[in-house]
Amino acid sequence: MILSILHRPLGIDPAVLFINSVTTWLGFHYGATDGTKHRLIRNMKIPNIPTFMCLDIMGHFIPMLGWGYIVFSSKRQITMYDIANQNLLCSAYYAFVINGVNGYKQYADYPYWRQVFQAVVVPSTSRYVMNEMIGGNIFPFIGMLSVWWYGKEYLDLNDTRPGRGTPYYMIENQEYRVLTLTNDIARYST
């Protein structure tokens, strides 16, 4: 949001802001499993989940769509130079605003390897997909959405409760089994 607001005075190219927005959006959602969103809501004193979702949409999703539209409509190809500029801006942001490379210092603790993965893979993937879309090929975009969606779904399904190592689905299944067993015992004992 800071870079988006200051893009004219600083002369930041929309392609750089698009790459940065995609990386931020995807990094937030891939990093925010294992109870991270709940810790974030608590740490930032956000009153409820709809408010959290609205803030997420305004802070992460809308900038990505806006910069993506600007880049796509201008038919400007994204270059490796744009990715290098994005990495430079992101590094400066972490160094001066957050005082370190780990983004969890700003929000909440989340698995470090996911942050590294998104910072390395997303800019080049986004560059390739946007350039293909500008050229008229939407299949890489469909593939990218599928991989991102189901990769996130996999992490969500394996999400664990804060402080525990048991995935939510296993806990829910155990609770369901206990409830079913209790109901069966009550039914047969009467």
Sequence and secondary structure as in RCSB ss.txt:
>XXXX:A:sequence
MILSILHRPLGIDPAVLFINSVTTWLGFHYGATDGTKHRLIRNMKIPNIPTFMCLDIMGHFIPMLGWGYIVFSSK
RQITMYDIANQNLLCSAYYAFVINGVNGYKQYADYPYWRQVFQAVVVPSTSRYVMNEMIGGNIFPFIGMLSVWWY
GKEYLDLNDTRPGRGTPYYMIENQEYRVLTLTNDIARYST
>XXXX:A:secstr
 HHHHTHHHHT  HHHHHHHHHHHHHHHHHHS TTHHHHHHHHTT   HHHHHHHHIIIIIHHHHHHHHHHHHHT
    HHHHHHHHHHHHHHIIIIISSS GGGTS    HHHHHHHHHHHHHHHHHHHHHHHTT  HHHHHHHHHHHH
HHHHHHHT B TT  SBHHHHHHHHHHHHHHHHHHHHHH 
